[in-house]
Amino acid sequence: MCAAVVVTAPGAAYASPSPPSSPARPTPRSDSALEQVRKDIEKLYHDAGVATDAYNAAEEKADEQSERIVKLAKDITEGQERLRKLKARAGAAARAQYRGGGMPGEARLMLSDDPRQFLDGAGRLRQGEKATKGMLTELARTQEDLRIYAKDATARWKKLEANRKAKAASKKKIKKKIADAEKLESRLEKKERERLRELEEAAARKKQSAWVGSGALKDIRGKATARGAKAVEFATAQIGKPYVWGAEGPDSYDCSGLTSKAWAAAGRGIPRTSQEQWKQLPHVDIKNMRPGDLIIYHTDASHVGIYLGAGTIVHAPRPGRDVTIAGAGSMQILGVVRPEG
């Protein structure tokens, strides 16, 4: 037995090593953990949506300021040319007086011995005085106009610069929020991402069911107008195109880019951002809404969709998603506005 132990012991030392174990697979996240991830991502994209609205508003204001500055520059150029001509006329009058010996017209008139020349001269003198007075008044008015134009242009430049800074700040915030959301989602396994999407859809269905169950749809009977139908037709034709912040088509849209372009296609210009759409367009009760109306979402009016009828909307949801049809009650409704007034 001792010999057997001695013989077998070295053999154990040289035995083939056991196969390496596979790297441990991460434990799949539970639904409750994924639900928290869903809420975190939703909040990040919501914040990005708020910043996108701020970016779009700053861009719209910057465009307005730029247009106004171009108009002011044209007014200043025209005013300078008018001022040059007026100064030339004043100079010509001064030279004519100098050639006449520097004697005022009134004095030369009084010294005239010819009655006819006196009467003719008196008439010309009155006309000349009137013309001179008018020229001086116009000269002063033109100079004042130029002063106002220059002051206005300076103020517009300052506003333009402020809007550019606001755009840059909003753009930085948007990129960070989207990057944070994408980072959160990228940490998930493929099956977890699929499950996350299922949880998103389930949360939307739950909110839609609660909204429909509240009886919100029972009194809605409105029919689309011709323009409303055109807006709906345009918006639904964009289904499948990606959400891109700040985009107004034709290949991608953000939420208010889609609604503003849809109504532009219907022949009605509306504000560019969901917040301005909420502020400026006429509000209507939910029970009176009709296809083509805009439903504004969240307490900060940071999202918008176009009502299609039958409790549905078409909208551009968020980065990573495409233009799609969704339940009108799948998000928190702030109110309804009507582009047609």
C-alpha positions as CSV (number, residue, x, y, z in Angstrom):
1,M,0.0,0.0,0.0
2,C,2.8,2.4,0.8
3,A,4.5,1.5,-2.5
4,A,1.2,2.2,-4.3
5,V,0.9,5.6,-2.6
6,V,4.5,6.5,-3.5
7,V,4.0,5.5,-7.1
8,T,0.7,7.3,-7.6
9,A,1.5,10.5,-5.9
10,P,3.9,11.8,-8.6
11,G,1.4,10.9,-11.2
12,A,-1.1,13.2,-9.6
13,A,1.4,16.0,-9.8
14,Y,1.7,15.6,-13.6
15,A,-2.0,15.1,-14.4
16,S,-3.5,17.2,-17.3
17,P,-4.9,20.5,-16.0
18,S,-8.7,20.9,-16.0
19,P,-10.2,22.9,-18.9
20,P,-10.4,26.6,-18.1
21,S,-13.8,27.8,-17.0
22,S,-15.8,30.1,-19.3
23,P,-16.0,33.7,-18.1
24,A,-18.9,34.2,-15.9
25,R,-21.9,35.7,-17.8
26,P,-23.4,38.7,-16.1
27,T,-26.6,38.0,-14.3
28,P,-29.4,39.4,-16.4
29,R,-31.1,42.4,-14.9
30,S,-34.5,42.0,-13.3
31,D,-37.5,43.7,-14.7
32,S,-37.5,46.1,-11.8
33,A,-33.9,47.0,-12.5
34,L,-34.7,47.5,-16.2
35,E,-37.7,49.6,-15.3
36,Q,-35.4,51.9,-13.4
37,V,-33.1,52.1,-16.4
38,R,-36.1,52.9,-18.6
39,K,-37.1,55.7,-16.3
40,D,-33.6,57.1,-16.2
41,I,-33.3,57.0,-20.0
42,E,-36.8,58.6,-20.4
43,K,-35.8,61.5,-18.1
44,L,-32.5,62.0,-20.0
45,Y,-34.3,62.2,-23.3
46,H,-37.0,64.4,-21.8
47,D,-34.3,66.8,-20.6
48,A,-32.7,66.6,-24.1
49,G,-36.1,67.5,-25.5
50,V,-36.4,70.6,-23.3
51,A,-32.9,71.7,-24.4
52,T,-33.8,71.0,-28.1
53,D,-36.8,73.3,-27.8
54,A,-34.5,76.0,-26.3
55,Y,-32.0,75.4,-29.2
56,N,-34.8,75.7,-31.8
57,A,-36.2,78.8,-30.2
58,A,-32.7,80.4,-30.1
59,E,-32.1,79.4,-33.7
60,E,-35.5,80.9,-34.8
61,K,-34.7,84.2,-32.9
62,A,-31.2,84.3,-34.4
63,D,-32.7,83.9,-37.9
64,E,-35.1,86.8,-37.2
65,Q,-32.3,89.0,-35.9
66,S,-30.1,88.2,-38.9
67,E,-33.0,89.1,-41.3
68,R,-33.6,92.4,-39.4
69,I,-29.9,93.3,-39.5
70,V,-29.8,92.7,-43.3
71,K,-32.8,95.0,-43.6
72,L,-31.2,97.7,-41.4
73,A,-28.0,97.5,-43.4
74,K,-30.0,98.2,-46.5
75,D,-31.8,101.1,-44.9
76,I,-28.5,102.5,-43.7
77,T,-27.0,102.3,-47.2
78,E,-30.1,104.0,-48.7
79,G,-30.0,106.6,-46.0
80,Q,-26.3,107.4,-46.5
81,E,-26.9,107.8,-50.3
82,R,-29.9,110.1,-49.6
83,L,-27.7,112.1,-47.1
84,R,-24.9,112.4,-49.7
85,K,-27.4,113.8,-52.3
86,L,-28.8,116.3,-49.8
87,K,-25.3,117.5,-48.8
88,A,-24.5,117.9,-52.5
89,R,-27.6,120.0,-53.0
90,A,-26.7,122.1,-50.0
91,G,-23.2,122.5,-51.3
92,A,-24.5,123.6,-54.7
93,A,-26.7,126.2,-53.1
94,A,-23.8,127.6,-51.1
95,R,-21.6,127.8,-54.2
96,A,-24.3,129.6,-56.1
97,Q,-24.5,132.2,-53.3
98,Y,-20.8,132.6,-53.3
99,R,-20.8,133.2,-57.1
100,G,-23.5,135.8,-56.5
101,G,-21.0,137.8,-54.4
102,G,-22.1,136.4,-51.2
103,M,-25.0,138.9,-51.0
104,P,-28.2,137.4,-49.6
105,G,-31.1,137.1,-52.1
106,E,-33.2,139.5,-50.0
107,A,-30.7,142.3,-50.3
108,R,-30.2,141.9,-54.0
109,L,-34.0,141.9,-54.5
110,M,-34.4,145.2,-52.5
111,L,-31.7,146.9,-54.6
112,S,-33.5,146.0,-57.9
113,D,-34.8,148.9,-60.0
114,D,-37.0,146.8,-62.3
115,P,-40.5,146.2,-60.8
116,R,-41.0,143.0,-63.0
117,Q,-37.6,141.7,-61.9
118,F,-38.6,142.5,-58.3
119,L,-41.9,140.5,-58.6
120,D,-40.2,137.6,-60.4
121,G,-37.4,137.6,-57.9
122,A,-39.8,137.7,-54.9
123,G,-41.6,134.6,-56.2
124,R,-38.3,132.7,-56.8
125,L,-37.1,133.8,-53.4
126,R,-40.1,132.4,-51.7
127,Q,-39.8,129.2,-53.6
128,G,-36.1,129.0,-52.8
129,E,-36.7,129.6,-49.1
130,K,-39.3,126.9,-49.1
131,A,-37.0,124.5,-50.9
132,T,-34.1,125.3,-48.6
133,K,-36.2,124.8,-45.5
134,G,-37.5,121.5,-46.9
135,M,-34.0,120.4,-47.8
136,L,-32.7,121.2,-44.3
137,T,-35.7,119.4,-42.7
138,E,-35.1,116.3,-44.8
139,L,-31.3,116.5,-44.1
140,A,-32.0,116.5,-40.3
141,R,-34.6,113.7,-40.6
142,T,-32.2,111.6,-42.7
143,Q,-29.5,112.1,-40.1
144,E,-31.8,111.1,-37.3
145,D,-33.0,108.0,-39.2
146,L,-29.4,106.9,-39.7
147,R,-28.8,107.4,-36.0
148,I,-31.8,105.2,-35.1
149,Y,-30.9,102.6,-37.7
150,A,-27.3,102.3,-36.3
151,K,-28.6,102.1,-32.7
152,D,-31.1,99.4,-33.7
153,A,-28.5,97.5,-35.6
154,T,-26.2,97.5,-32.6
155,A,-29.0,96.2,-30.4
156,R,-29.8,93.5,-32.9
157,W,-26.2,92.4,-33.1
158,K,-26.1,92.0,-29.3
159,K,-29.3,89.9,-29.3
160,L,-28.0,87.8,-32.2
161,E,-24.8,87.1,-30.2
162,A,-26.9,86.2,-27.1
163,N,-29.0,83.8,-29.2
164,R,-25.9,82.2,-30.6
165,K,-24.6,81.7,-27.1
166,A,-27.9,80.2,-26.0
167,K,-27.8,77.9,-29.0
168,A,-24.3,76.7,-28.1
169,A,-25.3,76.1,-24.5
170,S,-28.4,74.2,-25.5
171,K,-26.5,72.2,-28.1
172,K,-23.9,71.2,-25.4
173,K,-26.6,70.1,-23.0
174,I,-28.5,68.2,-25.7
175,K,-25.4,66.2,-26.7
176,K,-24.6,65.4,-23.1
177,K,-28.1,64.2,-22.2
178,I,-28.3,62.0,-25.4
179,A,-24.8,60.7,-24.8
180,D,-25.7,59.8,-21.2
181,A,-28.9,58.0,-22.3
182,E,-27.0,56.1,-25.0
183,K,-24.3,55.1,-22.6
184,L,-27.0,53.7,-20.2
185,E,-28.6,51.7,-23.0
186,S,-25.2,50.5,-24.4
187,R,-24.5,48.7,-21.1
188,L,-27.4,46.4,-21.6
189,E,-27.2,43.0,-23.3
190,K,-29.1,42.5,-26.5
191,K,-31.9,40.6,-24.7
192,E,-32.1,43.3,-22.0
193,R,-32.4,46.0,-24.7
194,E,-35.2,44.1,-26.3
195,R,-36.9,43.7,-22.9
196,L,-36.3,47.5,-22.2
197,R,-38.2,48.3,-25.4
198,E,-41.0,45.9,-24.3
199,L,-41.2,47.8,-21.0
200,E,-41.3,51.1,-22.8
201,E,-44.3,49.9,-24.9
202,A,-46.0,48.4,-21.9
203,A,-45.7,51.7,-20.0
204,A,-47.2,53.6,-22.9
205,R,-50.0,51.1,-23.2
206,K,-50.8,51.4,-19.5
207,K,-51.0,55.2,-19.8
208,Q,-53.1,55.0,-22.9
209,S,-55.5,52.5,-21.3
210,A,-55.9,54.7,-18.3
211,W,-56.6,57.7,-20.5
212,V,-59.2,55.8,-22.6
213,G,-60.7,54.3,-19.5
214,S,-61.2,57.8,-18.1
215,G,-63.8,58.4,-20.8
216,A,-61.7,61.1,-22.5
217,L,-62.6,59.8,-26.0
218,K,-66.4,59.5,-25.6
219,D,-67.3,63.0,-26.6
220,I,-64.7,63.5,-29.3
221,R,-66.5,63.8,-32.6
222,G,-64.5,66.4,-34.6
223,K,-63.7,65.9,-38.2
224,A,-60.6,67.1,-40.0
225,T,-60.8,70.2,-42.1
226,A,-59.2,70.3,-45.6
227,R,-56.0,71.8,-44.1
228,G,-56.0,69.5,-41.1
229,A,-56.3,66.5,-43.5
230,K,-53.3,67.8,-45.5
231,A,-51.2,68.2,-42.3
232,V,-52.1,64.6,-41.2
233,E,-51.3,63.3,-44.7
234,F,-47.9,65.0,-44.6
235,A,-47.0,63.8,-41.1
236,T,-48.0,60.2,-41.7
237,A,-46.0,60.1,-44.9
238,Q,-42.9,60.7,-42.7
239,I,-43.4,57.5,-40.6
240,G,-40.2,55.5,-40.3
241,K,-37.9,58.5,-40.6
242,P,-35.5,59.0,-37.7
243,Y,-35.8,61.5,-34.9
244,V,-32.8,63.9,-35.0
245,W,-32.8,66.9,-32.7
246,G,-33.2,70.2,-34.5
247,A,-34.2,68.5,-37.7
248,E,-37.0,69.8,-39.9
249,G,-36.9,67.2,-42.7
250,P,-37.0,66.0,-45.3
251,D,-35.0,63.0,-44.1
252,S,-35.4,63.4,-40.3
253,Y,-37.4,65.4,-37.7
254,D,-37.6,66.3,-34.1
255,C,-41.1,66.5,-32.6
256,S,-41.9,70.2,-33.4
257,G,-40.0,70.0,-36.7
258,L,-42.5,67.4,-37.8
259,T,-45.6,69.4,-36.7
260,S,-44.4,72.7,-38.1
261,K,-43.5,71.2,-41.5
262,A,-46.8,69.3,-41.6
263,W,-48.8,72.5,-41.1
264,A,-46.5,74.4,-43.5
265,A,-47.4,71.7,-46.1
266,A,-51.0,72.5,-45.4
267,G,-50.5,76.2,-46.1
268,R,-50.4,77.4,-42.5
269,G,-47.2,78.7,-40.9
270,I,-46.9,78.0,-37.1
271,P,-44.2,78.5,-34.5
272,R,-41.2,76.2,-34.7
273,T,-41.1,74.9,-31.1
274,S,-43.6,73.0,-29.1
275,Q,-43.4,75.6,-26.3
276,E,-44.2,78.5,-28.7
277,Q,-46.9,76.4,-30.3
278,W,-48.5,76.0,-26.9
279,K,-48.1,79.7,-26.1
280,Q,-49.2,81.2,-29.4
281,L,-51.8,78.9,-30.9
282,P,-55.4,78.9,-29.8
283,H,-56.2,76.3,-27.2
284,V,-59.2,73.9,-27.5
285,D,-60.7,71.4,-25.1
286,I,-59.8,67.8,-25.6
287,K,-63.4,66.9,-26.2
288,N,-63.4,69.3,-29.1
289,M,-60.2,68.3,-30.8
290,R,-60.1,67.0,-34.3
291,P,-57.6,65.4,-36.6
292,G,-54.8,67.9,-37.4
293,D,-54.8,69.5,-34.0
294,L,-51.6,69.4,-32.0
295,I,-51.5,67.7,-28.6
296,I,-48.8,69.3,-26.3
297,Y,-47.2,67.0,-23.7
298,H,-45.6,67.4,-20.3
299,T,-45.9,70.4,-17.9
300,D,-43.1,72.2,-19.7
301,A,-44.6,71.7,-23.2
302,S,-41.5,69.9,-24.3
303,H,-43.2,67.4,-26.7
304,V,-45.9,67.6,-29.4
305,G,-47.7,65.3,-31.7
306,I,-50.4,65.6,-34.4
307,Y,-53.8,64.1,-33.5
308,L,-55.0,61.5,-36.1
309,G,-58.3,60.6,-34.6
310,A,-59.5,57.5,-32.7
311,G,-57.2,58.3,-29.8
312,T,-53.9,58.2,-31.8
313,I,-51.2,60.7,-32.7
314,V,-48.2,60.7,-35.1
315,H,-45.0,62.0,-33.6
316,A,-41.2,61.9,-33.6
317,P,-40.6,60.3,-30.2
318,R,-36.9,60.7,-29.2
319,P,-33.4,60.0,-30.4
320,G,-33.0,56.3,-31.4
321,R,-36.6,56.1,-32.4
322,D,-38.5,56.8,-35.7
323,V,-41.5,58.9,-36.5
324,T,-44.4,56.6,-35.6
325,I,-48.1,56.3,-34.5
326,A,-48.8,56.2,-30.8
327,G,-51.7,56.5,-28.3
328,A,-52.6,60.1,-27.7
329,G,-52.7,59.4,-24.0
330,S,-49.5,57.5,-23.8
331,M,-47.8,60.6,-22.4
332,Q,-48.8,63.3,-20.0
333,I,-51.1,65.6,-21.9
334,L,-50.8,69.3,-21.2
335,G,-53.4,70.5,-23.7
336,V,-54.5,70.8,-27.3
337,V,-53.9,73.7,-29.7
338,R,-55.4,74.4,-33.1
339,P,-53.2,75.8,-35.9
340,E,-56.2,77.0,-37.9
341,G,-57.4,79.3,-35.1
